[in-house]
Amino acid sequence: MIYLDHSATTAVDPRVLEAMAPFWTEAYGNPSSIYGLGRRAAAAVEAARAQVAGVLNCRPAEIVFTGCGTESDNLALRGVGLAQAARGRRHLITTPIEHHAVLHTAADLAEHFDFEVTTLAVDRAGLVDPAAVAAAIRPDTALISVMYANNEVGTVEPLAEIGAIARQHGIPFHTDAVQAGGYLSLDVEALNVDLLALSAHKFHGPKGVGLLYVRQGTRLWPTQTGGGQERGRRAGTENVPHIVGLARALELAQADRTDENARLSALRERLAEGLCARIPDIALSGHPTHRLPGHLSLVIQGAEAEGLLIGLDLAGVAASSGSACASGSPTPSHVLTAMGFSPQEALGALRLTLGRANTETEVDYVVEKLPEIVARVRGMTR
Ligand code: PLP
């Protein structure tokens, strides 16, 4: 199998598994327990927190471990949104290309808590204009949420500029960095962000663990209350092995990223050039340069993506038609339509996301196979 769906999830790195191993059956204590076994678990969680804080250039106390990227986004929007609502601020600014973890949470705040949501326009490449963020700010703006890198088209947003504007106005700035975690700088000072969400399974860590960076001084209402873990911001016994795995995976991915990004960009170019030369009526989507290194997104006219995915699967290639969470639904992608693609064009969207194990030989195989599959699917569609 050739795995070209690294934006959906990634394999756990064996070095990550190794780091997690002691915390299942040997050092299995509850970090809240006072005896040695508990203290060992607590020390592992705090070591992981410090490791992550080193990557994010923040204080360990600013890291909240969560159950996934979705939970981190929910905690950011609901936690900050509701704290701000208590001070009369109920206006959110976000973009139409966010993951549903953000979009549906914003919609929920609007429906049940009287929030107003300004959804900014994006351009044909999926970029948000910082000037549009500035223009949308109101005296009652509670939070600005703009993703770091888009999961469907790979576009990387100008966070530092948007964050500077948010800071000038004293408005908390959240970013969903789930797709960026393994590839881009996560320095929260350079990025000017106040809240940043990550998910371990996107960078060769385990599924079911994430984190939210919360800048000191940011008002946040906990959305989960109980035993007071994570300094009262996310109650529940800590998932020790997963937290250890997240920290190790983040450290490994970030340590390798300069060389690995160069390798992935070269593979993506080879794939893009090969496919564009062999398939008529094909277009690249997303920004040509401000993009994730291994992320190739295509719009193939007259060929429905579902058929392409089945054809690729039969040829031994795992790919996606947009975000994994949205696949299986026949509606065109909200990301592509927001970028100005017609619903018909959006139905021909194909996402090929390269990662650690991919090679030139695999890319060449896909360049050889996909044109035949496209021709077959087009023949069936027309
Ligand atoms: N945000 C983005 C941009 C994503 O791509 C995803 C997952 O695909 C999520 C959030 C959700 O993360 P998780 O799967 O950890 O809930």
Residues whose N, C-alpha, C, O or C-beta is under 5 A from the ligand:
A	BS01	PLP	S7 A8 C68 G69 T70 H99 A101 A149 N151 D176 V178 Q179 S199
